[in-house]
């Protein structure tokens, strides 16, 4: 199943921040009640990683009030074989690595 990072930024003002957290915690949604927060490090966002069928399904997890500012990122992994194949496709003619210019 596809995995997505949900990032929900919010207002850094103290009372507004607390209200956003309250909405998430009182929602009853497993995803929202287990969000990770950056507020104590002055990064006012919540993050969740979810496994759902689409970006639209990921966005539907977020309370409607916060959806406009939400960013959904599809996540993927790479194997060493995949990366080596990508690098090989981008090698210059002759099979040599490009020089670093130094």
SULJO-V338280 format. One record per pair of residues at least 24 apart in sequence whose C-alpha atoms are under 7 Angstrom apart, sorted by the first residue. I is the first residue (numbers start at 1). J is the second residue. D is the distance in whole Angstrom. If there is no record, write none. Layout:
i->{I/I}
j->{J/J}
d->{D/D}
This chain:
i->{1/1/1/2/2/2/3/3/3/3/3/3/4/4/4/4/4/4/4/4/5/5/5/5/5/5/5/5/6/6/6/6/6/6/7/7/7/7/7/7/7/8/8/8/8/8/8/8/9/9/9/9/9/10/10/11/12}
j->{51/52/53/51/52/53/49/50/51/52/74/75/49/50/51/58/72/73/74/75/47/48/49/50/72/73/74/75/47/48/49/71/72/73/45/46/47/48/70/71/72/45/46/47/66/69/70/71/44/45/46/69/70/44/45/44/44}
d->{6/6/6/6/6/6/7/6/4/6/6/5/6/5/6/7/6/5/5/5/7/6/5/7/6/5/6/7/5/5/6/6/5/7/7/6/5/7/6/5/6/5/5/6/7/7/5/7/6/4/6/7/7/6/6/7/6}
